């Protein structure tokens, strides 16, 4: 993963297409497997036992976190808007992106729940690989496609975090050499600063990538991790932060803003505590 974090956004935008193709292939394979198997478990012709409610309030809190995790990509939005060829199309693009994402989440969620019921894993690929009766080579392809997805999505997702850290640490990888009639000492200082910036730039990006790998090793529960990110990070970044900023800028708090803020804080706290309780 480390070499990929140094690629420019223009290249990462194209490599991320691999992740999109993998996602579409997952949907395709899930429905092929579901309709090719006639008996439960794992069949769309013979759905597993389901229910409209949850087993406990803790599970409902985790479900809220998982739902929010799918809409927590706000951190990358400024970078996308800045690098678009036609930024005037940003609103139309982001609206369609959320519509498509919601549709895909709903389709995969309903299909997985109908196929495996309450026994569905936090990753449906686990169920597809462990349930007999499916096309093995097709599931092997989708497994490797899922493995390749983080390699293409990771550097794009980490780009805003890297930019924030580099700004906080005053790391400028594009510090130019002084030109004109600058003294030799100024030139030497400029060269030394440029070298130092480049070293710090490399160390910071490699360290963040390594830290992410370490966390994934020590916290292997994908569902719990995503629920925590959705409950704590997504609520903070997507709802609590923007509303608080709006209140601070306008120097007033409307009833709607206050209600939404209280609900968001309550749900974030509920989902976060539920995640730690389940772990």
ChimeraX attribute file (.defattr): number of C-alpha atoms within 10 A of each C-alpha:
attribute: neighborCount
match mode: 1-to-1
recipient: residues
	/A:1	14
	/A:2	16
	/A:3	11
	/A:4	18
	/A:5	23
	/A:6	15
	/A:7	12
	/A:8	12
	/A:9	16
	/A:10	9
	/A:11	11
	/A:12	18
	/A:13	14
	/A:14	11
	/A:15	16
	/A:16	19
	/A:17	14
	/A:18	19
	/A:19	20
	/A:20	14
	/A:21	12
	/A:22	21
	/A:23	17
	/A:24	12
	/A:25	15
	/A:26	21
	/A:27	15
	/A:28	12
	/A:29	20
	/A:30	23
	/A:31	17
	/A:32	16
	/A:33	20
	/A:34	25
	/A:35	16
	/A:36	16
	/A:37	19
	/A:38	15
	/A:39	16
	/A:40	18
	/A:41	22
	/A:42	30
	/A:43	25
	/A:44	24
	/A:45	15
	/A:46	16
	/A:47	20
	/A:48	21
	/A:49	14
	/A:50	13
	/A:51	10
	/A:52	5
	/A:53	9
	/A:54	12
	/A:55	10
	/A:56	8
	/A:57	13
	/A:58	18
	/A:59	16
	/A:60	16
	/A:61	23
	/A:62	27
	/A:63	20
	/A:64	19
	/A:65	31
	/A:66	22
	/A:67	18
	/A:68	23
	/A:69	21
	/A:70	17
	/A:71	15
	/A:72	18
	/A:73	13
	/A:74	12
	/A:75	16
	/A:76	15
	/A:77	13
	/A:78	10
	/A:79	15
	/A:80	15
	/A:81	17
	/A:82	11
	/A:83	12
	/A:84	11
	/A:85	10
	/A:86	9
	/A:87	12
	/A:88	10
	/A:89	11
	/A:90	16
	/A:91	11
	/A:92	9
	/A:93	12
	/A:94	14
	/A:95	11
	/A:96	12
	/A:97	12
	/A:98	13
	/A:99	10
	/A:100	12
	/A:101	14
	/A:102	14
	/A:103	12
	/A:104	15
	/A:105	13
	/A:106	12
	/A:107	13
	/A:108	16
	/A:109	12
	/A:110	12
	/A:111	21
	/A:112	28
	/A:113	21
	/A:114	23
	/A:115	30
	/A:116	24
	/A:117	19
	/A:118	15
	/A:119	14
	/A:120	18
	/A:121	16
	/A:122	13
	/A:123	12
	/A:124	18
	/A:125	19
	/A:126	12
	/A:127	18
	/A:128	25
	/A:129	16
	/A:130	10
	/A:131	13
	/A:132	12
	/A:133	16
	/A:134	19
	/A:135	15
	/A:136	13
	/A:137	9
	/A:138	12
	/A:139	18
	/A:140	14
	/A:141	15
	/A:142	22
	/A:143	17
	/A:144	11
	/A:145	18
	/A:146	18
	/A:147	13
	/A:148	14
	/A:149	19
	/A:150	16
	/A:151	18
	/A:152	22
	/A:153	19
	/A:154	18
	/A:155	24
	/A:156	23
	/A:157	15
	/A:158	17
	/A:159	19
	/A:160	17
	/A:161	15
	/A:162	18
	/A:163	15
	/A:164	11
	/A:165	16
	/A:166	18
	/A:167	11
	/A:168	9
	/A:169	12
	/A:170	12
	/A:171	20
	/A:172	17
	/A:173	17
	/A:174	9
	/A:175	14
	/A:176	11
	/A:177	16
	/A:178	14
	/A:179	9
	/A:180	6
	/A:181	8
	/A:182	10
	/A:183	11
	/A:184	9
	/A:185	9
	/A:186	14
	/A:187	15
	/A:188	13
	/A:189	14
	/A:190	16
	/A:191	16
	/A:192	13
	/A:193	18
	/A:194	19
	/A:195	14
	/A:196	15
	/A:197	19
	/A:198	17
	/A:199	13
	/A:200	18
	/A:201	21
	/A:202	16
	/A:203	12
	/A:204	17
	/A:205	24
	/A:206	18
	/A:207	13
	/A:208	17
	/A:209	20
	/A:210	14
	/A:211	12
	/A:212	13
	/A:213	13
	/A:214	11
	/A:215	11
	/A:216	13
	/A:217	10
	/A:218	8
	/A:219	12
	/A:220	10
	/A:221	13
	/A:222	13
	/A:223	17
	/A:224	21
	/A:225	20
	/A:226	22
	/A:227	27
	/A:228	25
	/A:229	23
	/A:230	28
	/A:231	31
	/A:232	23
	/A:233	20
	/A:234	27
	/A:235	25
	/A:236	19
	/A:237	16
	/A:238	18
	/A:239	18
	/A:240	20
	/A:241	14
	/A:242	14
	/A:243	19
	/A:244	15
	/A:245	11
	/A:246	13
	/A:247	15
	/A:248	11
	/A:249	9
	/A:250	9
	/A:251	8
	/A:252	10
	/A:253	14
	/A:254	10
	/A:255	9
	/A:256	9
	/A:257	16
	/A:258	14
	/A:259	11
	/A:260	15
	/A:261	19
	/A:262	13
	/A:263	14
	/A:264	19
	/A:265	17
	/A:266	12
	/A:267	18
	/A:268	27
	/A:269	16
	/A:270	20
	/A:271	29
	/A:272	24
	/A:273	18
	/A:274	23
	/A:275	25
	/A:276	14
	/A:277	10
	/A:278	10
	/A:279	10
